[in-house]
Amino acid sequence: MKNTFIIAGMISFAISAVLGPIIIPVLRRIKAGQTEREDGPKSHLQKTGTPTMGAFIYLIPFYAVSAFFAVKAPELWPIILMTLGFSAVGFMDDFIKVVLKRSDGFYPKQKMACQIVISLAYAVWDYFKGGKNFELVVPFSGATISIGWIYIPILMFIIIGTVNGSNFTDGVDGLEASVTAAICGFLFVVGLSINPNISIVSAVLFGGLMGFLIYNLNKAQVFMGDTGSLALGGFVAVSVHQLGLDFYLPFIALIYFIEVLSVIIQVSYFKATHGKRIFRMAPIHHHFELGGWSETKVVGIFTIVTVCLCAFSLLFI
């Protein structure tokens, strides 16, 4: 079985590494270039024109290899389909922005409406499939609690929060892929004892992200775009739910939640004080950049924090 995990991850890595030189020129040809914010860090302006929607580099091997295993493990289809669903929302947003040249992309209400529909569909399906008796593991205690139907809105909130946290994390070369790869490592280890099929898809995504990082580390040749960041958030949220460890998400995906909270806090404080800010810039990775951290340092420290929190969480599972 262990050989299967390793082979699956290596195949995904190899495919993504090969796809990079194929997909990046195509993105350049269709002029799918990133447009950096004028009010963003000045160092990011030089990234304008860098191809985006590069998530296909790791999503193609993820879907292909995962579908191969899902034939004999049907419980993997919800993870694959939810990842695909959020990827589709992100792709439409990217396509409108970079191909149709409408800078706003999906309007926020449209984007949120799509996320609500996808998460509601999954939550309702999971509720009836699970016999209407949800038991969740309380972090670091081993105890479980049963909350019944109320878990439908809670699960929706968890999924949407994770997806948007993942989306906001994607703002520095290699950050989103590195942090999510660390989370995949956690899911792989936990899955070995709870659900080995989760370990397989985690290994597949980990391999794909490693291949993608060849082209996405500083200075990035390609960005994943919302196509990738929303997909990764969907994968993480649903995989953790399938393992019954939803309440561990704030620990293993702390970076996701700090990123989205920093935006909420910044915007709320700005409106309440008529122009004052708590952070130099939000999401919070930009705050550290403007404080003198290099992009490489931001990626390194945020990834180390994620690895440490995942390792700590493993002690109590």
N, C-alpha and C positions, 0 to 999 in steps of 0.2 A: 504493500500500500504506500509506503514512504517513497518508493521509487516512482510511483504514479504521480505523487505530488511534485517531485523534483522534475520529472519529465514534462508535466503539464506547464510548470512555471518556465522551464527552459524553452519550450516550444513557443510560448507566448512572447518571451523575451526576444527570441530569434526573429519571429515574425515582425514584431514592432521595430526592431533594429533595421530590418530590411525595408520596411514600409516608409521609414523616415525620408530617405533620399528619393522615394517615389512620390509621396504625398506633398512634401514641402514645395517642390517646383510647380505642382498642380495648383496649390494655393496661391503661389506667386502669380501664376498665369491668369487666374481669375481675379487677381488683385484683391485677395481676401486679407488685406493688411490691417493691423491694429491701429486704432486712432487713440493716442494718449490724451488724457485730460489736461487742459491748459492749466488748471489749478492744482494739478498733481505735482509730485516731486520733479524738479527741473531735470534731474538726471534721467528721468524716464522718457523725456521728449525725443531722445535719440532712438527710442524703440518704435517710433511711429513708422508704420509700413511693414513691420515684422509680421509674417503670416500668422493668422490665428485659425481657429477650428482644427488645430493639429491633433485634437483628441482622437481622431480616427486612427492615429498611429497605434494607440493602445486599445481602443474600443473594438476595432475589427478583430484582433486576435482574442480579445476577451469574449466577444459574442460567439465567435467560431468555435473556440476550444471549450468554452463553458457549455454550449449547446450540444457538443459531442458527448459530454458527461451527463447532461440533463436527460438524454434519451433513456438512460438506465436509472436516473435519479430525478424523477419529476418534481421533487420539492425544490429543485434549483430554478425552475421556470419563473416563480414569482420574483426572485432576485434579478434574474436576467431581464424580465419584462419591465420591472420597476426602473432598473438602470436605463433600459432603452427608452422608457417613457419620459424620464427627466432629461435624458440626452436629447430627445426630440424637441422638447421645449427649449433647451439651450441652443440647439441647432437653428431653430426658427428665429430666435433672438439674434444669434450671430449672423445668420444669412441676411436678415433685414438690415443690420448695421453695416456689414462689410461688403456685401454684394449689391444689395439694393440701395446702399448709401443713405439710409435713413438713420441718422445718428442716434436717435432715441431707442431704436430696436423695438422690441415688444414694449408696449406701455406697461408700467408697473402693475396696474390692475389686471391686465391681460395675463401677464406672467404669473401673478399670484393666483388668478382664477384657474389656470391650467394646473398649477401645483396642488390646489385644493381638490380639484376633480380627480387627479391621479392618486393622491394620498387617501381620499375618501373611498375610492374604488377598492384600494388595497385593504384599508381598515375594515370595511364592511365585509369583504370576502373573507378576511382572516377571522373576523368575529364569528361568522356562521360556520366556517370550516373548523374552528376550534371548539365548537360545542358551547359557546357563550360562557366559558369559564376561564378567565384569564388569570394566570398566576405569574407574578413578577418577582424576580429575585431582588431583595433589598441589598444594595451595595455593602460589602464588607461585613455582612452579618450571616449570610446563608439562609436567612428567613425568607419566606414568600408571602405575598399578599394577593388576595383575589378581589378584583374590582369590577367584574362583570362588564355590562355594556358601556360604562363610562370610559372604558379604554378606547373606544372608537375616536372621540375627540382628542384624547391624550395621545394616542398613536399618531393621529394626523399632525398634532402640534410638534411631536418629536421628529417626524419625518420632514416636515416643512422647515423646522428650525435647523436641522442638520444639513439639509440641502442648501439653504441660504447661507449658513455658516461656511460650508464648503465653497460656495460661490464667492464670498467675500475674501476667503483665504487666498484665492488665485489673483495675486497682484504683484508678486515678486518672482523673478526667474527661478523655477524649480521648487518653490515653496509648497504649493498645493500637492504636487506629485510626491514630494518627499514626506510630507506629513501623512498623507493618505497611505503611502507605502508602509510607514511605521504602524498605522492602524491595521493594515492588512496582515502584518506580522502577528499582531495580537489575535486577530480573528483566526489566523491559521493555527496558532498554538491552542487556543481555547476549543476550536472546532475538532481537534484531534480526539478530545475526550467527550464532547457533547454531540457533535454532528460532523463527521469527517467530510461530508460533501461540502460544507462551508469552507473547510480547509482547502479543498480543491480549487474552488472559484477564487478564494483569497490568494492562493499561490499563482493562479493564472493572472489575476489583476496585478499582483506584485511584479511578476515577470514583465508584463506589458508596461508598467510604469517605469521599471528600470530601463527598458529599451527606449521609452519616451524621453527619459532624463538625459540620454546621450545628446539630444537635440534641444532640451529645454533648460539645462543648467546655464548659469550665467557665463557668457552672454548668449541668451537664448536665440536659436535659429527659428523657433516656432513657439507659439503659445497654444494652450489647449482650448481657450475660449469657454464660454458658457456651455458649449456642447459637452465639454469634459467635466467642468467643475460641478455642474448640476448632476451629471451622471454619477460622479464619485460620491456625492452626498447621498444620493438615492441608494447606491450600493451599500454604503456603510450603515445607513439607518435600517434598511431591511435585513441585512445580514445579522446585525446585532439583535434585532427583534426576533429573528428566527432562532437565535441562540438563547432567547429569553433573558437578555442582559440589558434591556433598554435603559435602566437606571444607571448603568455604568458609562453611558455615552458622555455625560458631562466630564468624566475623568479621562477616558481614552481619546476623546475628540475635543479636549479643552480648548485647543487652538481655534477650532471652528467657532465655538461659542463665544470666546473672547473677541474674535474678529467681528461677529455679527452684533454682539453687545456693545462694542466700542462705537459702531455706527449708530445704533439706537441711542446711546448715551450722548454722543456728540450732536446728533440732530436735535434731540429733545432739549438739551442744554442751550444749544444755539438759538432755538426758537423761544425758549423761556427767558433768556437773557438778552434777546435782541442783538445777537451777533458775537457773543463771547464763546470761547471754545475751551474744552477740558484738555483735549489732545491737540498736539501740533497739527495732526491730520488723521482722518479715519479712512479706512480700517486701520487698526492699530499697528500693522507692520510699517505703514508709512510714518507713523509717529516715531518709531525707532530709527527709521531711515533719516528723517529730518533731525534726529538727535545725534547723528554721526555714524550710525551703524551702516556697514556695507550690506548690499543685498545678500552676499555670501554668508555674512555673520547672522543676519536675520533668519535665513534658511537653516543654518546650522543649529542655532539655539532653539528655534521653534521645533525643529525635528527632535533634538535631544530631549526637550521637555516632554514631547509626545511619547518618545521611547520610554522615558523614566516613569511616566504616569501609567503607561500600558503594563510595564513590568511590575509596578506596585499593585495594580489591579489584579494581576495574575496570582498574587499571593493569597487572595481572598476568594478565588473561584474554585 
